[in-house]
Amino acid sequence: MKPDKGMTEAENRLAELIWETAPIGSGELVQLCAERLGWKKSTTYTMLRKLCALGVAKNESATVTAAVSRDEYHRLRGEAVIREGFGGSLPRFLTAFVSHSGLSEADAAELKSLIDRWEEEHHG
């Protein structure tokens, strides 16, 4: 997968359908896109080719599958954003994020729990 290039809104809409329904026949995907997104056949196949080029989906023998899971895609994209925008520093990213949108007590507790678990696994 190529995480450095994120998906467009249209590509994301198709990826969500694929994650929701895969494996799915390409003809059935065309019908689903027509019903849910109002897309023509050509639009669906254009977007599908783009998702395949990004490494998000596969179209083999007229069956469309996800090449990566939704969680894996978002993890890889997140890593790319942190690497590109924050020099790979998770603390710099979190500082920028928290300074703008704040941090709830629940979020702080969850982050502390993640750090505590990491410390136990690595130093415990």
Buried (B, 14 or more C-beta within 10 A) or exposed (E): EEBEEEBEEBBBBBBEBBBEBBEBBBEBBBEBBBEEBEBEBEBBBBBBEBBBEBBBBBBEEEBBEBBBEBEBBEEBBEBBBBBEEBEEEEEEBBEEEEEEEEEEEEEEEEEEEEEEEEEEEEEE
